[in-house]
Amino acid sequence: MRLNKAAIFAWLFCGVIVVASLVRIWGQWSSGNGGDNLVQVIANLVGGLGPIVFAVVGALILSYQPRNAIGWLLMLPPLALAIDTVTSDMIRAAGAAPVNVTSALVAATWLSNAIWLLLIFPLFFIALLFPNGSPPSPRWRWVVGFGIGLILFFVIVGAFVREVGPDPSTYGVNWTIPNPIGFIPADALSAIIFPWWVGGLAIFAILSVVSLFVRYRRAGSVERKQIKWLLYACGLFALFYVPGLLMQGMSDLANLAFSVILLGFPLAIGISILRYRLWDIDIIIRRTVTYSIVVTLLGVVFFGSVILLQQLFAQFTNTGGNEIITVVSTLVIAALFVPLRNRIQDAIDKRFNRKKYDAQKVLQKFSETVRDETDIDKLTAELVNVVNETMQPRSVTLWLKKEK
């Protein structure tokens, strides 16, 4: 692989992000915020290494496809975290009420309020430009301009706000400092301008998602597999993130699941664009759906059996019998796992993977015919039929060697 100028710059940029991420992790640990238990430690470590994964995948994409904008978009969220490391230190160093207001502090405070642009907009642009770095058709180019216009509007208007201040919920301080070039009142900005801007952001997000499905309908087999990888990462994220929001008393596990699943986005994008094991996505999706349904049903059976057996033990023995109930429920789950998995897998193949399901049925029927049939002409016709239905070739020729 010969590195081009874009790839060299991307790897240098990646190195800066790696150093910034390691500094951020070290600062977190040195300040005693590494975690109070093992789950928190792992979650913080995975979350700290996440920007490195985004940056490395982006650099790899630019090494092979230097004109693909997806590589640069993957590097913007890690850049935001690197900038946040610097701005956070400056804001916290200012204390509860800054005495010496410098231009650097004003810039750091403004960046702390605008840094989320580098976290949110790249996700929408990735959906709009995935997987080749261009919109689905020339008609969609205005959406790209619309998104860029939203960013420029926020940056330009936000730069001239009269006073700037950090987010109290994030930094634990509640102060504002004057902006030397500002003339727009903060109240007017919040009440008049930004409601319209937020509406435009919602429209841009919807159009970005719609463009992905429009591209999927028009795409060929390879591009559809690429889009499936991205949709799989989105589905997996929703599958774990939404229940994590509903967890009560399990926030550490929810944070760990969020940190791990978030890494699925750069990995799925890297696999799809670089086309490494691209065609495995169908198998992965089917297995994910299968085991998700199996785990859900077995969980319902387990807790249902525990509640039922507890009531029976309490009625006939006046004891809870928790250990016996747990053993019996575990044995029931173990006995149901394999047949339930096979039934669900068969149903999924029948519904979503009809070609494979039909091929299995044809081969099963042929094996029964071979076992019972003795007429060579009927066997020959059946064999040709099996090849046509499973392999679907343009033509079939069967040659049988005569015995001497």
FENZIKA-V578733 format. One record per backbone hydrogen bond with DSSP energy under -1.0 kcal/mol. CO is the residue of the C=O (numbers start at 1). NH is the residue of the N-H. Records with the same first field share a line. If there is no record, write none. Layout:
CO: NH ; NH
This chain:
4: 8
5: 9
6: 10
7: 11
8: 12
9: 13
10: 14
11: 15
12: 16
13: 17
14: 18
15: 19
16: 20
17: 21
18: 22
19: 23
20: 24
21: 25
22: 26
23: 27
24: 28
25: 29
26: 30
27: 31
28: 33
29: 32
37: 41
38: 42
39: 43
40: 44
41: 45
42: 46
43: 47
44: 48
45: 49
46: 50
49: 53
50: 54
51: 55
52: 56
53: 57
54: 58
55: 59
56: 60
57: 61
58: 62
59: 63
60: 64
61: 65
65: 68
68: 71
69: 73
70: 74
75: 79
76: 80
77: 81
78: 82
79: 83
80: 84
81: 85
82: 86
83: 87
84: 88
85: 89
86: 90
87: 91
88: 92
89: 93
102: 106
103: 107
104: 108
105: 109
106: 110
107: 111
108: 112
110: 114
111: 115
114: 117
115: 118
116: 119 ; 120
117: 121
120: 124
121: 125
122: 126
123: 127
124: 128
125: 129
126: 130
129: 133
137: 140
138: 141
141: 145
142: 146
143: 147
144: 148
145: 149
146: 150
147: 151
148: 152
149: 153
150: 154
151: 155
152: 156
153: 157
154: 158
155: 159
157: 160
158: 161
160: 183 ; 184
162: 179
164: 177
167: 171
168: 172
177: 164
179: 182
184: 162
185: 189
186: 190
187: 191
188: 192 ; 193
189: 194
193: 197
194: 198
195: 199
196: 200
197: 201
198: 202
199: 203
200: 204
201: 205
202: 206
203: 207
204: 208
205: 209
206: 210
207: 211
208: 212
209: 213
210: 214
211: 215
212: 216
213: 217
214: 218
215: 219
220: 224
221: 225
222: 226
223: 227
224: 228
225: 229
226: 230
227: 231
228: 232
229: 233
230: 234
231: 235
232: 236
233: 237
234: 238
235: 239
236: 240
237: 241
238: 242
240: 244
241: 245
250: 254
251: 255
252: 256
253: 257
254: 258
255: 259
256: 260
257: 261
258: 262
261: 264
262: 265
263: 267
264: 268
265: 269
266: 270
267: 271
268: 272
269: 273
270: 274
271: 275 ; 276
277: 280
278: 281
280: 284
281: 285
282: 286
283: 287
284: 288
285: 289
286: 290
287: 291
288: 292
289: 293
290: 294
291: 295
292: 296
293: 297
294: 298
295: 299
296: 300
297: 301
298: 302
299: 303
300: 304
301: 305
302: 306
303: 307
304: 308
305: 309
306: 310
307: 311
308: 312
309: 313
310: 314
311: 315
312: 316
313: 317 ; 319
321: 325
322: 326
323: 327
324: 328
325: 329
326: 330
327: 331
328: 332
329: 333
330: 334
331: 335
332: 336
333: 337
336: 340
337: 341
338: 342
339: 343
340: 344
341: 345
342: 346
343: 347
344: 348
345: 349
346: 350
347: 351
348: 352
349: 353
353: 357
354: 358
355: 359
356: 360
357: 361
358: 362
359: 363
360: 364
361: 365
362: 366
363: 367
364: 368
365: 369
366: 370
367: 371
368: 372
369: 373
375: 379
376: 380
377: 381
378: 382
379: 383
380: 384
381: 385
382: 386
383: 387
384: 388
385: 389
386: 390
387: 391 ; 392
